[in-house]
């Protein structure tokens, strides 16, 4: 292996992080609003929406290992992974726009259109995001620098998450002048253009420093054999599946929790007491002064409260990210990740026990959950990069993309299962779009799906899988030193 200076400039870290910002404008929308978009905007039955999300997502998931094999064998003057970010930038933006468009078809046509565009979107997401994620494993071999890159990256992720989870519904209503169908299309056009520009910036500002020697030629069979003997890789694969089941499930259910369970009157009082209504009045005045139609948020308390709820969790997540690197450098990634995720799971469980009027407790729980989950967020992907180093250390061969492809497979699988569960649970418990008051069984299903189920999946990931992830602080340092010596 060749490795020159392993230090990465601030400019390059920012440039790299913009790629995740771009991808997460789409990914966070899928994770949080896809089921809502299909059921309440495109008017597809919940059962059909569940099948689309699950089947389409799994097709995309199984494309990941293929993409990993292709990316590891890509050789250009720009490197292995950077060119894929450039090649897929425009197709990603175009397909994302199509996936959130609402052509005037009959029901069968709508279901077919949603299925086709969703499959195309998850495939192009893999072709873009797998090389992007793999790039983090070859920007540097310095594990502290890698922790730093992950922190930059996940600040960008949280900003994208803030925009999507806190501002997307208001943007939809503002840009669509109250029409969600038009608003979604205009919002996704804005996201798509931004994403294309930022992917190009990522390509232009990054450099691959860890390059396999020319004599390294391995077969697909050898790569797969190395993979399935790698216990930390197997642990991280299962962890990734469960984490993204959890994120998709709780993220997709939050909007229903606010729309159908929490008291609208109590939400309105809370917004008034914390000064949110006064803030929105000033914002609406600014929007109308710019010639836009202001969305009168205080009259729609669930939407306003949902935006504020997400914003609070994301801000606390950014604080968690800010201290994540320091904790990981001192105590090791594995231990910090496990403890922070477990506390975040406990906070998620508490949502089940809060009453319809307990708005302050709901928001306080979200702040605590966001902080502890934020600590573990950047560590997950830094750990996956460490698994690629572990494989090279054990086998004297580097196969970065095939390692990351399995993790993106886990991400897609988790997203597909979690997203399918959102629509499936709603269908199972009799959710009816447009109903003023859902029945008691439906409401209890919504509460359970966004609290107890995520708690259980978080705990499976932490309690069982991390036991087999043997790369602790001591081994991290050993791997880094021995690989540095080999590369010299």
PyMOL commands that set and color helices and strands:
alter all, ss='L'
color gray80, all
select helices_A, chain A and resi 10-41+46-72+82-87+89-99+107-135+143-175+180-205+220-228+231-260+264-273+276-289+297-299+301-331+333-353+359-395+400-428+440-449+452-468+473-487
alter helices_A, ss='H'
color red, helices_A
deselect
rebuild
show_as cartoon
